[in-house]
Amino acid sequence: MEADRETNKIDMQVQQGLNNIYMRHLSKVSLVMFLYYSFISVSHVFILEGAGWQWIVASSVIAAGAGGAIHILIRLERISAEHSQLAFVPVGLSAIVAVFAHVFFSGELLQLTNGGLIMFAIAFVTLSPMIFGSLFAISSVFYWAALMTIQSPDTVHFAFMYVAVAALTILCFVLRYRTLYSAERLLISNRNKAAKLVEASKRIQENIDDVRASAEAAERANAAKDVFLANTTHELRTPLTGVLGMMDFLAESNLDDDQRQAVDAAQFSARTLLVVVNDLLDIAKLDAGKLEIKAEPFMPATVVSQVVDLLKTKAESKGLALSVHGLRRAASALMGDPVRIGQIVLNLTDNAIKFTDEGEVVVAIKIRENSQESALKGHANLRITVQDSGSGISEEDQKRLFSRFEQLDGSAARSSEGAGLGLSICLGLANQMGGRITVDSKMGMGSTFCLDVDLPIASEEDADKARRRGVPKTETRPMAALPTLALGDDDAGDEDAVQGQLRVLLAEDNAVNQLLVRKLAKGFNWNLTVVNNGEEAIFRIEDERPFDLVLMDIRMPKMDGVQAIQRIRSMSGEKGQVPVIALTANTGVDQEAVYKQQGMSAIVGKPIDSLLLKSTVDEILTKKKD
């Protein structure tokens, strides 16, 4: 039905187009007829003789008048395109009458040649099949009437001539009409298609605009999320610096049994909170696509061995045997991110210990080099499995095992801590490395988790570096023990500096963190000067002799760390070249790039790892001497 309506609509448009074409032609045709028959009328007056010449002249005058009248009406816009086809009827009839009047009143059969010409003329100046058929039929009647009434030896000749003229006339009209009709239909069809394309293009553009607006809204939302992430990182991890640091100092002091039990509980709770905070930040980075997977040479066997050593005490406290298999056979060095792989193995092993009440947990590692025919030639398949003898996981629970904020023990009194993010993060990390994590478990028969990833094989030179360097710690591991320090008076430093001490300036607005760094400075034998913001740091650097090192918090009142480092680097001489280490909870890849671009020598994340801080300072000062 819709197709029929569309066809009818196109047919109407085609007819309207033909009417417009004919309207333009009719004005010229009518003018030519007026001029032609005006000339014929005048010439007949002087040439024709005998009876009936007046009727011949009269018919010519009528034809001229019809042509002139139609031309004038068209110029005056009194004839519409819709009626242009009918407007030709009086012109055509008057021309036919003029031609055959001459034939009948002159009695000359030879004038029938003009009758054939008028048929041709009608075929070339009409575009209506009905009007053409009507005028052609009238002309044919007059033609045969003349043949039958006028006696002439050429009657048979003109009879045969009619057959040829009629065939050619009809053929000319049909070809002309079909050509113009097809051309107009094609033009209208293309015009309609173009209109539809324009409309479709308009809708597409509107959709693009909507998508662009949605993308911009999403970008704004992501930007807001990044700001929230940065603020959350700072607000959560900065207090933890003081909490964990001070508890570590307290744990090294002389405590009675009750006090030590309380400190141990507080340390456990604080480190659990740090794990949750780190997990939340990792989830946010995964969603934003900003969790960086580094590629550096490392020894997978060393990573697994360190994780097992780290968790062996926890396993033994539950009466579990924790063992590792395949270390000797997996001595190859690969290119990958040891921190993130260690994070995955640590989480899987910790979960196995957590959910196993008796028996053992076995960690196994296997490295298999891919064949040269493989698409991953030059890579090796690293497979790390963690198998436990726990109660197992049902098929229903396995479906939601890697979902966020999901724990198999969902009751309010559950015995295991955590936010239910660990496995989700592990899966996201594995996917970013092009690997996968699978689980095989049956109720009552334990569970086996497997990390499977293909990594490039390290060169011999890189392998040597990996063996010498060891493996960096993951953020989720417990902090290293801090130096044992006496809680004496704060060190104001500077003028009372001992020969050989490192002169260090700390810019930090948090009082607890100031105290922590003061305690660290005593253990490191630093001469520490403490200020509350970047502005005070600038005053100290400008007014005093050059410092050996500046520790700079990023988020501070009055002047933040980025503004302060810009001011420092604009100073001349030794003061402008002083090494500056950023102490910040904002340790994202983008933030670190900005800090280093502004002139920071290194970045140490909060909570502060004392050993990492000391090694970073030593490395920077060694480079400065070189």
C-alpha positions in Angstrom: 0.0 0.0 0.0 2.8 2.4 0.9 4.6 1.5 -2.3 1.5 2.2 -4.4 1.1 5.6 -2.7 4.7 6.4 -3.4 4.3 5.4 -7.1 1.1 7.5 -7.5 2.9 10.5 -5.9 5.8 10.1 -8.3 3.4 9.8 -11.3 1.7 13.1 -10.3 5.1 14.8 -9.9 6.1 13.5 -13.4 2.9 14.8 -15.0 3.4 18.2 -13.3 7.0 18.2 -14.6 5.8 17.5 -18.2 3.2 20.3 -17.8 5.9 22.7 -16.9 8.0 21.6 -19.9 5.0 22.0 -22.2 4.2 25.4 -20.7 7.6 26.7 -21.8 7.3 25.2 -25.3 3.7 26.4 -25.9 4.6 30.0 -25.7 7.0 29.6 -28.5 4.8 27.3 -30.6 1.8 29.7 -30.4 4.0 32.6 -31.4 5.4 30.7 -34.4 1.8 29.8 -35.5 0.7 33.4 -35.2 3.6 34.7 -37.3 3.2 31.8 -39.9 -0.5 32.1 -40.4 -0.4 35.9 -40.4 2.1 35.6 -43.3 0.0 32.9 -45.0 -3.2 35.0 -44.6 -1.6 38.0 -46.3 0.0 35.9 -49.1 -3.4 34.1 -49.8 -5.1 37.5 -50.4 -2.7 38.3 -53.2 -2.1 34.8 -54.6 -5.4 32.8 -54.4 -8.0 33.1 -57.1 -11.3 31.6 -57.8 -14.3 30.6 -55.6 -13.7 29.9 -51.9 -10.5 31.8 -51.5 -12.2 34.0 -48.9 -12.8 30.9 -46.7 -9.2 29.8 -47.0 -8.0 33.3 -45.9 -10.6 33.3 -43.1 -9.4 30.0 -41.7 -5.7 31.2 -41.8 -6.7 34.4 -40.0 -8.5 32.3 -37.3 -5.4 30.1 -36.9 -3.2 33.2 -36.6 -5.6 34.7 -34.1 -5.7 31.5 -32.0 -1.9 31.4 -31.9 -1.6 35.1 -31.0 -4.3 34.9 -28.3 -2.7 31.8 -26.6 0.7 33.5 -26.7 -0.6 36.7 -25.0 -2.5 34.8 -22.4 0.7 32.9 -21.5 2.7 36.1 -21.3 0.0 37.5 -19.0 0.2 34.4 -16.9 -3.5 33.7 -17.4 -2.8 30.0 -18.3 -1.4 27.7 -15.7 1.0 24.8 -16.4 -1.7 22.4 -15.3 -4.0 23.7 -18.2 -1.3 24.2 -20.8 -2.1 20.9 -22.6 -5.7 21.9 -23.1 -4.7 25.4 -24.1 -3.1 23.9 -27.3 -6.4 22.4 -28.4 -7.9 25.5 -30.0 -4.5 26.3 -31.7 -4.2 22.7 -33.0 -7.9 22.6 -34.2 -7.6 26.0 -36.0 -4.4 24.9 -37.7 -6.1 21.6 -38.9 -9.1 23.6 -40.2 -6.8 26.0 -42.0 -4.9 23.2 -43.7 -7.9 21.2 -44.8 -9.9 24.3 -45.7 -7.3 24.9 -48.3 -7.5 21.4 -49.5 -11.3 21.3 -49.9 -11.9 24.8 -51.2 -9.0 24.7 -53.7 -9.9 21.1 -54.8 -6.2 20.3 -55.1 -5.3 16.9 -53.7 -1.7 18.0 -53.7 -2.4 20.2 -50.7 -2.8 16.9 -48.6 1.0 17.1 -48.2 0.2 20.0 -45.8 -2.2 17.6 -44.1 0.7 15.1 -43.5 2.9 18.0 -42.2 0.2 19.1 -39.7 0.1 15.6 -38.3 3.9 15.6 -37.8 3.6 19.1 -36.2 1.0 17.8 -33.7 3.3 14.9 -32.8 6.1 17.3 -32.0 4.2 20.0 -30.1 1.9 18.0 -27.9 2.8 16.0 -24.7 -0.7 14.6 -23.9 -1.5 11.2 -25.4 -5.2 12.0 -25.2 -4.9 15.4 -27.0 -2.5 13.9 -29.6 -4.9 11.0 -30.3 -7.9 13.3 -30.6 -6.2 15.8 -33.0 -4.6 13.0 -35.0 -8.0 11.3 -35.4 -9.6 14.6 -36.6 -6.7 15.1 -39.1 -7.1 11.5 -40.3 -10.9 12.0 -40.9 -10.3 15.2 -42.9 -7.5 13.5 -44.8 -9.6 10.5 -45.9 -12.6 12.7 -46.6 -10.4 14.7 -49.0 -9.3 11.5 -50.7 -12.8 10.3 -51.2 -14.3 13.7 -52.4 -11.5 15.0 -54.6 -11.0 13.0 -57.8 -7.3 12.8 -58.8 -5.0 10.3 -60.4 -2.8 10.6 -57.3 -5.5 9.3 -54.9 -3.8 5.9 -54.5 -0.5 7.6 -54.0 -1.8 9.8 -51.2 -3.6 6.9 -49.6 -0.3 5.0 -49.3 1.4 8.2 -48.2 -1.1 8.4 -45.3 0.0 5.0 -44.0 3.6 6.1 -43.9 2.8 9.5 -42.4 0.5 8.0 -39.8 3.1 5.4 -38.7 5.9 7.9 -38.5 3.7 10.4 -36.7 2.7 7.9 -34.0 6.2 6.6 -33.7 7.6 10.2 -33.2 5.1 11.0 -30.6 5.6 7.8 -28.6 9.4 8.1 -28.7 9.3 11.8 -27.8 6.7 11.2 -25.0 8.5 8.2 -23.5 11.9 10.0 -23.6 10.7 13.1 -21.8 8.5 11.0 -19.4 11.5 8.8 -18.5 13.8 11.7 -18.1 11.4 13.6 -15.9 10.7 10.5 -13.9 14.4 9.9 -13.4 14.9 13.5 -12.5 12.1 13.5 -9.9 13.2 10.2 -8.5 16.7 11.5 -8.1 15.4 14.7 -6.6 13.3 12.7 -4.1 16.3 10.5 -3.3 18.4 13.6 -2.8 15.7 15.1 -0.5 15.6 11.8 1.5 19.4 11.8 1.7 19.4 15.4 2.9 16.8 14.5 5.5 18.8 11.4 6.5 21.9 13.5 6.6 20.1 16.0 8.8 19.0 13.3 11.2 22.5 11.8 11.2 23.9 15.2 12.0 21.4 15.6 14.8 22.4 12.2 16.1 26.1 13.2 15.8 25.3 16.3 17.7 23.5 14.3 20.4 26.4 11.8 20.5 28.9 14.7 20.7 26.9 16.3 23.5 26.8 12.9 25.3 30.5 12.5 24.8 31.2 16.0 26.2 29.0 15.2 29.1 30.8 11.9 29.6 34.1 13.7 29.4 33.0 16.3 32.0 31.8 13.4 34.2 35.2 11.7 33.8 36.9 14.9 34.6 34.8 15.3 37.7 35.5 11.6 38.5 39.3 12.3 38.1 39.0 15.3 40.5 37.1 13.2 42.9 39.6 10.4 42.6 42.5 12.8 43.3 40.7 14.3 46.3 39.8 10.9 47.6 43.3 9.6 47.2 44.7 12.6 49.2 42.0 12.7 51.9 42.2 8.9 52.6 45.8 8.1 52.2 47.3 11.2 53.8 45.8 10.4 57.2 46.9 6.8 56.9 50.5 8.0 56.5 50.4 9.3 60.1 48.3 6.4 61.4 50.5 3.7 60.0 53.8 5.5 60.6 53.0 6.3 64.2 51.8 2.8 65.0 55.0 1.4 63.5 57.0 3.6 65.8 54.8 2.7 68.8 55.3 -1.0 68.0 59.0 -0.7 68.2 58.8 0.9 71.7 58.7 -0.8 75.1 55.1 -2.0 75.4 53.4 -4.3 77.8 51.4 -7.3 76.5 48.0 -5.4 76.6 49.5 -2.4 74.8 51.2 -4.5 72.2 47.9 -6.4 71.6 46.1 -3.1 71.1 48.8 -1.8 68.7 48.8 -5.0 66.7 45.0 -4.8 66.3 45.3 -1.1 65.3 48.0 -1.9 62.8 46.0 -4.8 61.3 42.9 -2.5 61.0 44.8 0.4 59.4 46.5 -1.9 56.9 43.2 -3.5 56.1 41.8 0.0 55.4 44.8 0.8 53.2 44.1 -2.3 51.2 40.5 -1.3 50.7 41.5 2.3 49.7 44.1 0.9 47.2 41.4 -1.4 45.8 38.9 1.4 45.3 41.6 3.5 43.6 42.6 0.6 41.3 38.9 0.1 40.4 38.5 3.8 39.5 41.7 3.7 37.5 40.6 0.6 35.6 37.3 2.2 34.8 39.0 5.4 33.6 41.6 3.5 31.6 44.4 5.1 33.5 45.8 2.1 35.3 49.2 1.7 33.8 50.7 -1.7 33.0 54.5 -1.3 32.8 56.8 -3.5 30.8 60.2 -4.2 32.5 62.4 -7.3 32.9 61.6 -9.4 35.9 61.9 -12.9 37.4 58.4 -14.4 37.8 59.8 -17.1 40.1 61.2 -14.3 42.4 57.8 -12.7 42.5 56.0 -15.9 43.5 58.7 -16.8 46.1 58.4 -13.4 47.7 54.6 -13.6 47.9 54.9 -17.0 49.5 57.5 -15.8 52.0 55.3 -12.8 52.8 52.2 -15.0 53.6 53.8 -18.0 55.2 53.4 -16.6 58.7 49.7 -16.0 58.1 49.3 -19.6 56.8 51.2 -21.1 59.7 49.1 -19.1 62.2 46.0 -21.0 60.8 47.9 -24.4 60.9 48.1 -24.5 57.0 51.0 -25.7 54.9 52.0 -23.1 52.3 54.3 -24.4 49.6 55.5 -23.4 46.2 56.3 -25.7 43.2 58.2 -25.1 40.0 60.6 -22.4 41.0 63.7 -24.0 39.6 62.1 -24.9 36.3 60.7 -21.3 36.0 64.0 -19.5 36.1 63.4 -17.4 32.9 63.2 -13.7 32.8 60.2 -12.1 31.1 59.1 -8.5 30.2 56.0 -7.5 32.2 54.8 -5.6 35.3 56.1 -7.5 38.3 54.1 -5.2 40.7 50.7 -6.0 39.1 51.5 -9.7 38.7 52.6 -9.8 42.3 49.4 -8.1 43.3 47.4 -10.8 41.5 49.4 -13.7 43.0 49.2 -12.1 46.5 45.5 -11.6 46.3 44.8 -15.2 45.0 47.1 -16.7 47.7 45.8 -14.6 50.5 42.2 -15.6 49.5 43.2 -19.2 49.5 44.6 -19.0 53.0 41.6 -16.9 54.2 39.0 -19.5 53.0 40.9 -22.6 53.9 40.5 -23.9 57.5 42.8 -27.0 57.3 45.1 -28.7 54.9 47.4 -26.8 52.5 47.7 -24.1 49.9 50.0 -24.8 47.0 51.3 -22.1 44.6 52.8 -23.5 41.3 54.6 -21.6 38.5 55.3 -22.8 35.0 56.9 -20.9 32.1 56.6 -22.4 28.6 58.2 -20.8 25.6 55.9 -20.5 22.6 57.0 -22.2 19.4 58.4 -20.3 16.5 55.4 -21.2 14.4 53.1 -19.5 16.9 51.6 -16.1 16.4 53.2 -15.2 19.7 56.7 -16.3 18.9 59.3 -14.6 21.1 56.8 -14.8 24.0 56.4 -17.3 26.8 53.3 -18.5 28.5 53.4 -17.7 32.2 51.0 -19.8 34.3 50.6 -19.4 38.0 48.2 -21.6 39.9 47.0 -21.3 43.5 45.4 -24.5 44.8 43.8 -24.9 48.2 42.1 -27.7 50.2 39.2 -25.6 51.3 35.5 -26.3 51.1 35.2 -25.4 47.4 33.0 -23.0 45.5 29.6 -23.9 44.1 28.8 -23.3 40.4 26.3 -20.6 41.3 28.9 -18.8 43.4 31.5 -19.1 40.7 29.3 -17.0 38.3 29.5 -14.0 40.6 33.0 -14.7 41.9 34.7 -11.9 39.9 31.9 -9.3 40.4 32.6 -6.2 42.3 31.6 -5.9 46.0 30.7 -9.6 46.0 31.8 -12.0 48.8 30.8 -15.6 49.0 30.1 -15.1 52.7 27.6 -12.3 52.6 26.3 -12.3 56.1 26.8 -9.4 58.5 28.9 -11.6 60.8 31.2 -12.9 58.1 34.7 -13.9 59.3 36.6 -12.5 56.4 37.5 -8.9 56.0 37.6 -7.0 52.7 35.3 -5.0 50.3 35.0 -7.8 47.7 37.1 -6.0 45.1 40.2 -8.1 45.0 39.2 -10.7 42.4 37.5 -8.0 40.3 40.8 -6.0 40.2 42.8 -9.1 39.5 40.6 -10.0 36.5 40.9 -6.4 35.2 44.7 -6.4 35.6 44.9 -9.8 33.8 42.7 -8.5 31.0 44.9 -5.4 30.6 48.0 -7.6 30.3 46.2 -9.7 27.6 45.8 -12.7 30.0 43.0 -14.3 31.9 42.1 -15.7 35.3 40.2 -19.0 35.6 38.8 -21.0 38.5 38.2 -24.7 38.8 36.4 -25.7 42.0 34.0 -28.4 43.3 32.2 -28.4 46.6 34.3 -30.3 49.3 37.3 -30.7 46.9 39.0 -27.3 47.2 39.6 -24.6 44.5 42.3 -23.9 41.9 42.8 -20.3 40.6 45.0 -19.9 37.5 46.6 -16.8 36.1 47.5 -17.4 32.4 49.3 -14.7 30.4 51.7 -14.5 27.4 54.7 -12.2 28.0 57.7 -11.3 25.9 60.9 -13.1 26.7 63.6 -10.8 28.2 66.9 -10.5 26.5 70.0 -11.8 28.2 71.1 -8.2 29.2 67.6 -7.4 30.6 67.5 -10.8 32.4 70.8 -10.0 34.2 69.3 -6.7 35.3 66.2 -8.4 36.6 68.3 -10.9 38.6 70.3 -8.2 40.2 67.4 -5.8 40.9 64.9 -8.2 42.4 61.2 -7.2 42.5 59.6 -4.0 43.7 56.8 -4.3 46.3 53.1 -4.0 45.6 51.0 -1.4 47.3 48.9 -4.1 49.0 51.8 -5.6 50.9 52.4 -4.7 54.5 54.8 -1.7 55.0 58.4 -2.4 55.9 59.3 -2.0 59.5 60.4 1.5 60.4 63.7 2.3 62.2 63.5 2.1 66.0 63.6 5.7 67.2 63.3 7.3 70.6 60.4 9.7 71.0 62.5 12.8 72.1 62.0 16.5 71.4 61.4 17.6 67.9 64.4 18.6 65.9 64.3 22.2 64.8 67.6 21.7 63.0 69.7 24.2 61.0 72.0 26.2 63.2 72.8 23.2 65.4 73.6 21.0 62.4 76.3 18.4 62.9 79.1 18.3 60.4 78.2 15.8 57.7 74.4 15.8 58.3 72.1 16.3 55.3 70.2 19.6 55.5 66.6 18.8 54.5 63.6 21.1 54.2 60.2 19.6 54.7 57.0 21.4 53.4 54.0 19.6 54.9 50.8 21.0 56.4 49.7 17.9 58.3 51.1 17.9 61.9 51.1 14.1 62.2 53.0 13.7 59.0 55.5 16.4 60.2 56.1 14.4 63.3 56.5 11.2 61.3 59.2 12.7 59.0 60.9 14.2 62.1 61.2 10.7 63.6 62.5 9.4 60.2 65.0 12.2 60.0 66.5 11.2 63.3 66.9 7.7 62.1 68.5 8.9 58.9 70.7 11.4 60.7 69.2 14.4 58.8 69.2 18.0 59.9 65.5 18.7 59.3 63.7 22.0 58.9 59.9 21.9 58.8 57.5 24.5 57.3 53.7 24.4 56.9 53.3 25.3 53.2 55.0 26.2 50.0 55.2 29.9 50.7 57.1 29.3 53.9 59.4 26.9 52.0 60.2 29.6 49.4 61.0 32.1 52.2 63.4 29.6 53.9 65.1 28.7 50.6 65.6 32.4 49.7 66.8 33.5 53.2 69.0 30.6 54.2 72.0 28.9 52.8 71.2 26.2 50.2 69.5 23.0 51.4 70.8 19.6 50.3 67.2 18.3 49.8 63.6 19.5 49.8 60.6 17.2 50.7 57.5 18.8 49.2 53.9 17.9 49.9 51.6 18.7 46.9 48.4 19.8 48.5 49.0 22.7 50.9 47.4 26.0 51.8 48.6 29.4 50.5 51.0 27.8 48.0 50.8 24.2 46.9 53.8 22.0 45.9 53.5 22.6 42.1 53.5 26.4 42.5 56.4 26.1 45.0 58.6 24.0 42.7 58.0 26.5 39.8 59.3 29.2 42.1 62.2 27.1 43.2 63.3 26.2 39.6 63.1 29.9 38.7 65.8 30.7 41.2 69.4 31.1 40.1 72.4 29.2 41.2 72.5 26.3 43.6 69.2 27.1 45.2 67.3 26.6 42.0 69.0 23.3 41.4 68.2 21.7 44.8 66.7 18.2 44.5 63.0 18.2 45.3 61.0 15.0 46.2 57.2 15.2 46.1 55.5 13.5 49.0 51.9 13.0 47.8 49.0 10.6 47.9 48.2 11.5 44.3 50.4 8.9 42.6 48.5 8.4 39.4 50.5 8.2 36.1 49.1 11.6 34.9 49.9 13.4 38.2 53.4 12.0 38.3 54.0 13.1 34.8 52.9 16.7 35.7 55.0 16.8 38.8 58.2 15.7 37.0 57.4 18.1 34.1 57.3 20.9 36.7 60.7 20.0 38.0 60.2 17.4 40.8 63.2 15.1 41.0 61.2 12.1 42.2 57.9 11.2 43.7 57.3 9.1 46.9 53.7 8.1 47.6 51.8 8.3 50.8 51.6 6.4 53.1 55.4 6.9 53.3 57.6 3.8 53.1 60.7 4.7 55.1 63.0 2.4 53.2 61.6 3.7 49.8 62.1 7.3 50.9 65.7 6.6 52.1 66.6 4.7 48.9 65.1 7.5 46.7 67.0 10.2 48.5 70.3 8.2 48.2 69.7 7.6 44.5 69.0 11.3 43.8 72.0 12.5 45.8 74.2 10.0 44.0 73.1 11.3 40.6 73.7 14.8 41.7 77.3 14.0 42.7 77.9 12.3 39.4 
